[in-house]
Amino acid sequence: MININKNTTAIQHGGNLETAIKKYGFDKDQWIDLSTGISPWSWPVQVSDEDVWRKLPPSNEELIIAAAGYYRIDHNKVIATPGSQMAIRLLPQLFKPSTVAVPALGYQEHAASWQLANHTVLRYQSTSELFDLLKSHQAEHAVVINPNNPSCEILDPKTINNIAAQVPGAMIIDEAFIDFYENSSPTEKDGAMIQSAVKNLTNNMIVLRSIGKFFGLAGLRLGFAIGDHPKVAQLNTLLQPWSISHASMIIGTQALADNVWQQQQHLRIKNQTKAFLPILTALISNELSNLDQKEYEVKSCGLFNTVLIDKSLGPDVLIELHHKLAQQAIWTRLFNPNDDTAWLRFSLPADLHVIEQRLKQNNLSSQESK
């Protein structure tokens, strides 16, 4: 049974431009929304068949085959979900109330969803803390976000498999942002090997993927749950019938099969990230000039970049920067009140020239970008 009471409140997320407009003004088209982590470039949607709106959705077999090809996994291990968020919300309800280890800093819907399903949530600050919880038999299930949103922490395949080997129950691996790094062979970031857990599935893993971020199709509400775990099949049963719209099936199938566009998207994101980082670094260096550079970090994760600072140093500097940028119609994602670490997240902008101009006009940049 879902545990909803008067104290249950909705979690605030990025993309909430209506909040920015109400507080700071400006017309909607004046805002630069850097609060989500969604690609500024979308797969070019073309739906000409009017039946997608008039008829009920058919079997999603073609979509599943396309997803299996994209993720390089047996199609029998893949189910489609109306966004990975729906899987995050529903999966905990399929397990008997137990204990689950969830990242303290990470996408907060994971903890909220397990709590709503009457599980006890244990928040871990680091991978070593997660191992301690598992070794001391305090946690039955575990959630890993890889790459982590917002910290950009990435776990290598060996670490993920070591965690899975010690989880007595299910290991949920949220890979919403891994597409940027993934290709036919493993890649590296900051010395850490990056490879989807789909490549090394164990029986207790449930991997969540999304085409909303990398493909710039968040409004499509389409994701996938992957694995041999029996709860994957149960989730599929729970979602039936017609959980995936006809249009989502067609668009998702085409996007997942478009290898040429995917390679172009990889290159676009890579080049834009390289060009944006000097601009962001200059801004942060200027606005956090009262802090030693060792007291804060700027982490890059392809589709988003995050400034992290220990709350003991005072989160006010990031709150003030968020406010200053909003006054120039630049909307960023500010940390949650209950986070132990203060952070400010910037998604990848489509137009760097506009960003630079606004920062320079309002003395928010300390140097010319290169």
Number of C-alpha atoms within 10 A of each C-alpha: 10 13 12 12 8 5 6 10 9 8 9 13 15 17 17 15 16 11 11 20 16 9 11 14 15 15 9 13 8 11 17 20 25 22 22 22 27 24 24 20 17 16 20 13 13 10 12 8 10 9 12 17 11 9 10 12 18 14 13 18 14 15 23 23 19 19 26 20 14 17 21 12 17 14 17 13 17 23 24 25 23 19 22 23 20 16 23 20 17 18 21 25 19 14 16 11 16 17 20 26 26 25 23 18 23 21 17 17 16 23 24 19 23 27 20 19 22 20 20 17 22 18 18 17 14 13 15 10 14 23 18 14 21 22 12 8 13 15 24 19 24 27 20 23 27 24 24 21 23 25 26 21 18 24 19 19 18 13 12 20 17 11 17 23 15 18 24 14 17 19 26 24 24 26 21 24 26 25 22 20 20 16 17 9 8 14 13 13 14 8 9 13 15 22 24 23 24 20 12 12 18 16 13 20 27 26 26 26 29 26 25 23 22 26 23 18 24 18 9 18 19 25 24 23 27 26 25 17 18 11 18 23 18 12 19 17 11 13 18 10 12 13 14 22 19 20 20 21 22 18 19 26 20 18 22 22 16 13 12 8 15 19 12 11 20 17 13 15 21 15 12 17 20 13 14 20 18 15 20 20 18 17 22 21 18 15 18 16 11 9 13 9 12 7 11 18 16 20 17 22 24 24 24 24 25 22 21 21 22 14 13 9 13 12 17 11 17 21 15 12 19 18 17 16 17 21 16 18 22 21 28 25 23 22 21 16 8 9 13 15 20 25 25 23 27 23 25 27 23 17 12 13 9 11 17 18 13 16 17 14 10 12 12 19 22 16 15 10 15 8
